[in-house]
Every structure is written in C-alpha cells, then in structure tokens.
Amino acid sequence: MAKYFIIAFILLTSLFLCAVDVPVSAETSAISDSLLQSIVARVREEFGVTETSTLEQTAKLLEVDLRTLKRQLGLDVRNSKLDTMRLRQLGVSTYQILLAQQTIEYGFNDVSTLAFISAKFNVPIKKLKFLLGLDPNDPTLNNRSIQSIDIPLGQVRDAINKFDETLYNTGANIILVGMLVVFSSLFVTSIIIMQLRHLNFATQDKTAPPKIKLSGDGKLLSAHPNVSHNEIVAVITAMHIHRIQLLERRRLNLTFQRDKANYWRAAGIITMPNRNFKK
C-alpha cells in the first residue's frame, strides 16, 4: 500500500511541475515570436526584403555587392545558382539579412560586443566606453552586445571616427609627457649625484708627508725626524738612478741627431781615385 502511495505522489509531483513549466515556455515563446516579428517588420519597412525575396533581389534592395552578401551569409560565392533562390529555400532568416547588412555597412552588427569592436578597430576598451557615455571602469560591459546596451550603430561608428581623428594629438601628448618625465628625472638624478660629495663625512688626513731635501750632487741637506736611514738611502738611490737615465737619454739624442761626416771631403779627396785607371 505504501509503495502505491509513493508512486502516486511522484506522478502528481511530475504533473504539477509540467503544469508550472507550460506558462513559462509559452511566455518565452511569445517573447521570441514578438521579437522576430518586429525584426521581420523592420527589415520589410526599411529595405523591402521578405523571406520570399531571392538572394539577388535582396542584394539590390540592400544596395550591397552580391558576392559580399554571400560571404557574410556563409554561402558559396562561386555558386551562381544561389542567386535566384529564395531566402526561405536557402534557410536564411531576415534577421541574418539584417546582421549581414549591418556588418557590411559598419563593420559590426547588433550582436557584436564592445570587446570585439575594440579589438577590430584598435580602440582601447575604456576609451570606447567613455566615448559612448558608459562607465569606463565597468568590466561587465565588455562582453555585452550593442543591442543589449541599447546603443545605435551610428553612435558607435561616430565614436570610432572621433577616436581616429584625435589619435594623432593623443599620441603627441603621450610622447611629450613621456619626454618631460624622462628629462625631469635625469635632471633630478644629476643634482642628487652632484650633492653626494657633500655626504662623505670621512675625515681626511691633512698632515703633510715627511720631506727629504737633497742637494744637486745628491747630498743630504735635511730630513724629517720620523724618516729612517733606509728611507733616506732609498730616496738618494732613486735620484741617482733617475739622473743616470737622464744622462743616457741625452747622449742617445746627441748620437742620433749629430750631422753625418764625409771622410772623403775631410781628407781633401774630392775626385774618386779609380777614375785614373779608367782613362
């Protein structure tokens, strides 16, 4: 008995859940149908395109190139048989036609996100949101479509053109600010380096070194009391060696710089003696 009661309870619960889901699904379907109908009516009013229009007629009504329209719809561009086929036969909805037309005209469509537009047109995402009047610091807007934000496509295109027009001035300002920062930092660094010498508080020994006075011939005249005899002998020896080196250098200069001697002319022999044997 308890077993049948449990089975009956499960069946009643399932029926109740199904009864609750029916209105929700019907409401969702009604919303989707109403949105689709509004899009169909919009395309029909603006361009005159319906599901019974051929692909060639659709391209003429949209005033776009047929090959470009095929490429946007993902169709074979080289297949000419598709030109005379109706959109319903091709499985193309009017909403896809609308998105294709927007993509051809603007480069994006209603379902394009701000992040996609920013990457395609090389516009910083925060700058794009600022030009559109949105919060630049709100990251939740990056992956939202233009349609969900309720921004016209023309406004987005104007924002992109405005950024392109001010891009040169923005780059020049960035370069100018960067140069000013670099040169200012170099100037401050040079001043700090120049002032570092005043921070050296090490005491310097200002006492004069001990002196030794020698005469011209190398004799000791006077010496400091703290100088030992070995130091005096070393100084005299160094002076003597230096004097000998100077003399050697002078002799070498005199040897290389003296005039060349002509021994024939010095002996009074001007003519060569071998000439007498050649006559």
C-alpha positions in Angstrom: 0.0 0.0 0.0 2.8 2.4 0.9 4.5 1.6 -2.4 1.5 2.6 -4.5 1.2 5.8 -2.4 4.8 6.8 -3.2 4.3 6.1 -6.9 1.1 8.2 -6.9 2.9 11.1 -5.1 5.7 11.1 -7.7 3.3 11.2 -10.6 1.3 14.0 -9.1 4.5 16.0 -8.5 5.7 15.5 -12.1 2.3 16.6 -13.4 2.4 19.7 -11.2 5.9 20.7 -12.4 4.8 20.2 -16.0 1.8 22.4 -15.4 4.1 25.1 -14.0 6.6 25.0 -16.9 3.9 25.4 -19.6 3.1 29.0 -18.9 6.8 29.9 -18.7 7.7 28.2 -22.0 4.6 29.8 -23.6 5.7 33.2 -22.4 9.2 32.8 -23.6 8.0 31.6 -27.0 5.6 34.5 -27.2 8.5 36.9 -26.5 10.7 35.3 -29.1 7.9 35.4 -31.7 7.2 39.0 -31.0 10.9 40.0 -31.3 11.2 38.0 -34.5 8.1 39.6 -35.9 9.4 43.1 -35.1 12.7 42.3 -36.8 10.9 41.0 -39.9 8.7 44.1 -40.0 11.7 46.3 -39.6 13.6 44.7 -42.5 10.5 44.8 -44.7 9.9 48.5 -43.9 13.5 49.7 -44.2 14.7 47.5 -47.2 11.6 45.7 -48.5 13.2 42.3 -48.0 11.0 39.3 -47.2 11.5 35.6 -46.9 10.2 35.2 -50.5 12.9 37.5 -51.9 15.7 36.0 -53.9 19.3 36.5 -53.0 19.9 38.7 -56.0 16.8 40.8 -55.2 18.0 41.1 -51.6 21.4 42.4 -52.6 19.8 45.0 -54.9 17.3 46.1 -52.1 20.2 46.4 -49.6 22.4 48.1 -52.2 25.3 45.8 -51.4 27.5 43.6 -53.6 26.1 40.2 -54.1 29.4 38.4 -53.6 29.9 40.3 -50.3 26.4 39.4 -49.1 27.1 35.7 -49.9 30.4 35.9 -48.0 28.7 37.4 -45.0 25.9 34.8 -45.0 28.5 32.0 -45.3 27.3 30.9 -48.7 29.4 29.7 -51.7 30.4 32.8 -53.6 31.1 31.0 -56.8 27.7 29.2 -56.9 25.6 31.3 -59.2 22.5 29.0 -58.7 22.0 30.5 -55.3 21.3 33.9 -56.8 17.8 33.0 -57.9 16.9 31.0 -54.8 14.6 32.5 -52.2 15.8 33.2 -48.7 13.4 30.6 -47.3 14.9 28.0 -49.6 18.4 28.9 -48.5 17.5 28.7 -44.8 18.4 32.4 -44.3 16.2 34.4 -42.0 15.5 38.1 -42.3 17.4 38.6 -39.0 20.5 37.2 -40.6 20.0 39.5 -43.6 19.8 42.5 -41.2 23.0 41.4 -39.4 24.8 40.9 -42.7 23.7 44.4 -43.9 24.9 46.0 -40.7 28.3 44.2 -40.9 28.8 45.3 -44.5 27.9 48.9 -43.7 29.5 49.4 -40.3 31.9 46.5 -39.9 29.9 45.2 -36.9 26.3 44.5 -36.1 23.8 44.5 -33.2 25.2 41.3 -31.6 28.8 42.5 -31.7 30.3 43.1 -28.2 32.3 46.1 -27.1 35.3 43.9 -26.7 35.0 42.7 -30.3 34.7 46.2 -31.7 37.6 47.4 -29.5 39.9 44.7 -30.9 38.8 45.1 -34.5 39.2 48.8 -34.7 42.1 49.1 -32.3 40.3 51.4 -29.9 41.0 50.9 -26.2 38.0 49.4 -24.5 37.9 52.1 -21.8 38.2 54.9 -24.3 35.4 53.3 -26.4 33.1 53.1 -23.3 33.9 56.7 -22.4 33.1 58.0 -25.9 29.8 56.1 -25.8 28.9 57.7 -22.5 29.3 54.5 -20.5 31.3 53.8 -17.3 34.9 53.1 -18.4 35.7 51.1 -15.2 32.8 48.7 -15.5 34.2 45.4 -16.9 30.7 43.8 -17.2 30.0 45.9 -20.2 32.9 44.5 -22.2 31.2 41.3 -23.3 27.7 42.8 -23.7 26.3 43.3 -27.2 25.3 46.7 -28.6 21.7 45.6 -28.7 21.7 44.8 -25.0 23.2 48.1 -24.1 20.7 49.9 -26.4 23.2 52.0 -28.4 22.6 52.8 -32.0 25.2 51.5 -34.5 25.7 55.0 -35.9 26.7 56.3 -32.4 29.3 53.5 -32.1 30.7 54.4 -35.6 30.9 58.1 -34.7 32.8 57.2 -31.5 35.3 55.2 -33.6 35.8 58.0 -36.1 36.2 60.5 -33.2 38.9 58.4 -31.7 40.7 58.1 -35.1 40.6 61.9 -35.5 42.1 62.5 -32.1 44.6 59.7 -32.2 47.4 61.9 -33.6 47.0 64.5 -30.9 46.7 61.8 -28.2 49.9 60.2 -29.3 51.8 63.5 -29.5 50.6 64.4 -26.0 51.8 61.0 -24.6 55.2 61.4 -26.3 55.5 64.9 -24.9 54.6 63.9 -21.4 57.0 60.9 -21.6 59.9 63.1 -22.7 59.2 65.6 -19.9 59.1 62.9 -17.3 62.4 61.3 -18.6 64.3 64.6 -18.8 63.0 65.8 -15.4 64.1 62.5 -13.8 67.5 62.8 -15.4 67.9 66.4 -14.2 66.9 65.5 -10.6 69.2 62.5 -10.7 72.2 64.7 -11.8 71.5 67.1 -9.0 71.5 64.3 -6.5 74.7 62.8 -7.8 76.4 66.2 -7.6 75.3 66.6 -4.0 76.6 63.1 -3.0 80.1 64.5 -2.5 78.8 66.6 0.5 77.6 63.4 2.2 81.1 62.0 2.5 81.9 62.6 6.2 85.2 60.6 6.2 88.0 62.5 7.9 90.9 63.3 5.6 94.5 63.3 6.9 95.7 66.8 6.2 99.1 66.3 7.8 102.0 66.9 5.3 104.1 63.9 4.5 107.7 63.9 5.8 110.1 65.7 3.4 113.8 65.0 2.5 115.9 67.7 0.9 118.9 66.8 -1.3 121.5 68.9 -3.0 122.2 68.9 -6.7 125.0 66.4 -6.3 122.9 64.1 -4.2 124.0 65.0 -0.7 121.5 65.1 2.2 120.6 68.6 3.4 117.8 67.9 5.8 115.3 65.1 6.7 112.3 64.7 8.9 112.9 63.1 12.2 110.5 60.3 11.5 112.4 59.3 8.4 114.7 56.3 8.8 118.1 55.9 7.3 116.9 53.2 4.9 114.3 55.6 3.5 117.0 58.2 3.0 119.2 55.8 1.2 116.3 54.7 -1.0 115.5 58.2 -1.9 119.1 59.0 -2.8 119.4 55.9 -4.8 116.3 56.7 -6.8 117.5 60.2 -7.5 120.9 58.8 -8.7 119.2 56.2 -11.0 117.0 58.9 -12.4 120.0 61.2 -13.0 121.8 58.4 -14.9 118.8 57.8 -17.0 118.6 61.4 -18.0 122.2 61.5 -19.0 121.8 58.3 -21.1 118.8 59.8 -22.8 120.8 63.0 -23.6 123.7 61.0 -25.0 121.4 59.0 -27.2 119.8 62.1 -28.6 123.2 63.6 -29.4 124.3 60.5 -31.1 121.2 60.2 -33.4 120.9 63.9 -34.1 124.6 64.8 -35.0 125.5 65.6 -38.6 126.8 62.9 -40.9 130.6 63.2 -41.6 132.0 62.9 -45.1 135.5 61.4 -44.7 136.4 61.9 -48.4 135.9 65.7 -48.2 137.6 65.8 -44.8 140.8 64.3 -46.3 140.7 66.7 -49.3 139.9 64.0 -51.8 137.2 65.3 -54.0 137.7 63.2 -57.1 137.5 59.5 -57.0 140.9 57.7 -57.5 139.5 55.0 -59.7 138.9 57.4 -62.5 142.6 57.5 -63.3 142.5 53.8 -64.1 139.6 54.2 -66.5 141.2 56.7 -68.7 
